[in-house]
Structures are given as structure tokens and as C-alpha cells.
Amino acid sequence: MNAAAPHLALGIAGALSALAALLHLAIILGGAPWYRFFGAGERMARLAEAGHAQPALITLGIAVVLLVWAGYAWAAGGWVPALRGLPALRWGLLLITAVYLLRGLAPLILGLGGLPLTPFLLWSSAICLGFGLVHLLGLVQRWSLL
């Protein structure tokens, strides 16, 4: 594998995290209807309707985390050489991959515990599992170069 060539799976992984971050920013702009549609819960939607900052701050925090995760994937994949110096690149990407995979397996974990499996939980878990698998593929292929 050419260490200098950008790695496709990690490029896609970064793009997926960045896309998720942009979606979270759009939810802030979309307000209460978007919080409802994307499954944030009625409490978050009502707080947004009432003009409270809490939903926007929480959602912005998630977006920032997802952008950092995109940076880690792109750095590890050689897409953004300026980010190559991110701290603990190998282990950071491993942790990010683990979080996505665990979140993706949430229905299985929660279902075994008898907790209700909502449609939001199921489809968002499927998305996270997909993100996690792309990260895992890139991580496995690029591990020795990190």
C-alpha cells in the first residue's frame, strides 16, 4: 500500500462524519420541526420552540465532535496532511471507530436489556454501524502506517 496516496476508506469515513456534522448544524437552523423529524425527542423540540439555547448548544457540541472525528479520519487517511500531527492519531481513530460500532450495536445491546427499540434508534444505529464499518476497514488497512 502506498503510504503517500490518500486512503479511500478513511476519506469516505471522514466525509461521512463531516456530513453528519453538517446535518446537525442544519437541524439547529431547522428548529423544532427538525428536532422532531430527526428523533431528538419532544423535550428538545419544545425547548427549541421556546427559544432555549440548550438544544442548539447540545447539537452544536455533537457537530463539533463529528467534525473533529472527520479530521482524524482524513488525517489518518492522508487526505489532510496538515492534520497528521493530531494527538494520538492511531488510538483516537480506534476510539472513534469503537464509538460508532458500539452506537451501531445499541439496538442489540438495549434489546437484550428489555428497553424499547424506537424507529429512530434502529435507523440511526444502522447509520452509525455503517460509519463504524467504513472506519474499521480504513483503520485495519492503514494501521501499520499510523
Buried (B, 14 or more C-beta within 10 A) or exposed (E): EEEEEEBBBBBBBBBBBBEBBBBBBEBBEBBBEBBBEBEBBEEBBBBBBEEEEEBBEBBBEBBEBBBBBBBBBBBBBBBBEEBEEBEEBBEBBBEBBBBBBBBBBBBEEBEEEEEEEEEEBEEBBEBBBEBBBBBBBBBEBBEEBB
